[in-house]
């Protein structure tokens, strides 16, 4: 994570947007609790039989329904504002990073480009920056949102029934363990997919760039066979990743279903014992669904952070590369140079010496060079 710490300078630069986004996160989670509480009051109103006639009941339930609609609408507005601040901030950071990398492209000398891979250079400013943007935007936004949601939902559940809360959240550690191991496999497979895609993209780019040479030597079939093998490798890696993802979501749904059944069963026992109400059971089910999906997203967020860390490490390594030839950017040109003497100077390309000068003297006087 040390490489991601270099991004703190961008967070400081856009601290206003970040702070405002965090405020919207807190408000959105607060209003996220209210629909469950209003639902509990509506169910308790019906189940206790405190209503006197149909007209009064209809008015009360309409009031509760409008209350839920209003709270959900307001929460939707806050979530929109949350994305408009944090996600837009990540786009500004992406813009700054691409300009920074492009400036570094301009500074590096020809020796660097003679040994650099074109596809790798393109991935630095496109794929790597996109992965880092996913960290500065969605990963941070969802991580803060999930952390706040887990805290407020857990407190709300404990206030209703500590015993039911502990029983309901019993499958949660199993879910966390499942997410950890599955996401570890997904992350490894995703890296292989990205490597295969990078190799495939590099081959295609270089084939098109040198298409005249390929056709001159009639190498179309050789390059087609190479492309076919690389495409097949990319297809194989992608299908393996798809199979793992196909098992991941049903496993989470199974654990959520087990917890929901536990709420209804054990909650019914507590209702008979007059410890909670029917409305509390419905409230617990809503809280549980609010809690399970954020926990399920933790693995995805961890994957985003791991990918961003690897990409930022590559970007930092590139940005710290110093050109072998340092340019004079002062704008001052020496005006009194009498002569330049070069001793034992040679020029090589691909380890082959092309030119070699034993002694070369360049004088400012005509005829002395």
Helices and strands as residue ranges (DSSP letters): G 4-7, H 8-13, H 15-47, H 54-107, H 110-115, H 118-123, I 124-128, H 129-134, I 135-139, H 140-160, H 162-168, G 169-171, H 172-209, H 211-216, H 220-272, H 278-319, E 339-349, E 352-363
